[in-house]
Amino acid sequence: MKFERAVEVMRREARRADRLARLLSHTEDYQATLTLASIVYPRADPRLADRIMRCESGPGRGTPSATAQNPTSSAGGRAQYLDTTWRSTPEGQAGLSRFDPVAGVFAIMRHLHNTGNDASPWLASSGCWS
């Protein structure tokens, strides 16, 4: 029921993805979240986002970890957003945590969608995902 409702909301209001992120904010189904985000952000490459998140939040773990924390910086979550960068995202401005299992996926997909799949913010880990 929650999944069907989320798909309906995304199709009707693609620009209001922050509402969807709040609706789904505690799901742990990574693949479903990535699929939903790819509907909202059709120009984003979900394979690229998946490779980046798998590298950024712990290579070799399987599903990217929403709770991953870099021990030497403020980077955290599936896409390893820095505190300052996260606060500038619509998800961060809506008060969502970068450790939220849905918000991190939507943030990276939004970025890729809006920038033509520019992955330069994750260039440091490109040896793992490129």
Stockholm file with secondary structure:
# STOCKHOLM 1.0

chainA/1-130         MKFERAVEVMRREARRADRLARLLSHTEDYQATLTLASIVYPRADPRLADRIMRCESGPGRGTPSATAQNPTSSAGGRAQYLDTTWRSTPEGQAGLSRFDPVAGVFAIMRHLHNTGNDASPWLASSGCWS
#=GR chainA/1-130 SS CHHHHHHHHHHHCGGGHHHHHHHTTTCCCHHHHHHHHHHHCTTSCHHHHHHHHHHHTCTTSSSCCTTCBCTTSSCBTTTTBCHHHHHTSHHHHTTCCTTSTTHHHHHHHHHHHHHTSCCGGGGGGHHHHC
#=GC SS_cons         CHHHHHHHHHHHCGGGHHHHHHHTTTCCCHHHHHHHHHHHCTTSCHHHHHHHHHHHTCTTSSSCCTTCBCTTSSCBTTTTBCHHHHHTSHHHHTTCCTTSTTHHHHHHHHHHHHHTSCCGGGGGGHHHHC
//
